[in-house]
Amino acid sequence: MSEATVSESSIPQQRLLVTEIPGPRSQELHARRQAVVPPGVHSVLPVYIDRAHDSIVVDVDGNHIIDVCGGIGVMTIGHTDASVVAAAREQMGKVTHTLFTMTPYEPYVQVAEYLAKYASQQETYKTLLVNSGSEAVENGVKIARKFTGRPGVAVLEHAYHGRTLLTSSMNYKAVPYAAGYGPRAGNIYKAPNSYPLHDGLTGAEAAARTIAYLEKCAGAEDLACLVFEPIQGEGGFIVPADGFLPALAEWCRANGIVFIADEVQAGIARSGKMFAFEHFGIQPDLVLTAKGIAGGLPLAGVTGRAEIMDKSQPGGLGGTFGGNPVACAAAVAVFETIERDNLLLEAQRIEATFSAGLKALQAKYPAIAEVRGHGAMLAFELTKPGTTEPDADLVASIIDFAAKQGVMLLSAGIYNQAIRLLPSLKMTDELIADILSVLDEAFAAA
């Protein structure tokens, strides 16, 4: 019996508690961790994981916990997927590293072919592979500046793009990502976003407001790019009003501004389409990917129109570990699994099942102001009943209650006012029903 089969058969897809959460072994490890790991490397839930498969993680105390976070969107096709494990293991037996910019290898090319296939059906798109979402954003901006010869970077309110100097400067939320870390990067303009629950604007109205701000505060002629998340991640899974993104795309094209979709959290089948931008009828110039692309191995990409990508001189792009062959082999297996198992349809199933249950809870508990999202990227925002005032305390209470019952959830939003759901596309309806029952209990207790 293969190791993958052993892993799969030994972790039933159901919740099971054998100790309190966190258990004694996790508490012991946490004490050791505090002595050697700085508090800046924070863990949302100090439960130490021993093994995992599909939607269940097993901690060091033997508790089976339903993972509704997936490494914040990384485990899109589930933990320890057999195809990914096999592909990575086979590649490790061949070549673990040569550096693609020294002596290249086929898996890098295969990943670039898959990304080109899904990024556009009309134009030639090319790909640079790197290591992380932040690195993808950095290179996307770098490539846009090279192509346009302009310095300015436009982003949207509630955006999150990473923790490096440039990307933390691009984030809308300074605390904890940028505050206290010294001078921030310049030439960044944070424009109003479309947030239907709170602004009440149509997509056209919200776009007009965004464009007016950028024309006045940045100047279109100085902008290299506009970087946007089709569905905002850390910002609260905000889905813009219809027409908002198409209007921004039209304005960018008219003014020679590179239109960059940050698909780090929403991309690679998460939303029920390969890329979330497909929900909005737009075609970005550059598409940034990471998180779910390689089944848990570090990999990210910048995929863009050939005329933009080809502007950089030889040696101007790359990095020592970017496009590692083992990570690339895993990514090929991820794409093959999505296609073979029709996981786009599974994401749509999860949306239908989860949304129906969440809306039933919304009818029961007025604190749930909105249920939103696409596919297996859903959130519900909590406010003080009868108002639009965020209720972060209730969010924290619900997450804490669920954790103690063996359901791992995560907050989102500038005020931590939303609870986000990032389940595996293989999560069963039975597990979804169990999660909803725990949420019902949590609201009742609160």
Secondary structure, 3 states (H helix, E strand, C coil): CCHHHHHHHHCCCCCECCCCCCCHHHHHHHHHHHHHCCCCCCCCCCCCEEEEEECEEEECCCCEEEECCHHHHCCCCCECCHHHHHHHHHHHCCCCCCCCCCCCCHHHHHHHHHHHHHHCCCCCEEEEEECCHHHHHHHHHHHHHHHHCCCEEEEECCCCCCCCHHHHHHCCCCCCCCCCCCCCCCCEEEECCCCHHHHCCCHHHHHHHHHHHHHHHCCHHHEEEEEECCCCCCCCCCCCCCCHHHHHHHHHHHCCCEEEEECCCCCCCCCCCCCHHHHHCCCCCEEEECHHHHCCCCCEEEEEEHHHHCCCCCCCCCCCCCCCHHHHHHHHHHHHHHHHCCHHHHHHHHHHHHHHHHHHHHHHCCCEEEEEEECCEEEEEEECCCCCCECHHHHHHHHHHHHHCCEECEEECCCCCEEEECCCCCCCHHHHHHHHHHHHHHHHHC
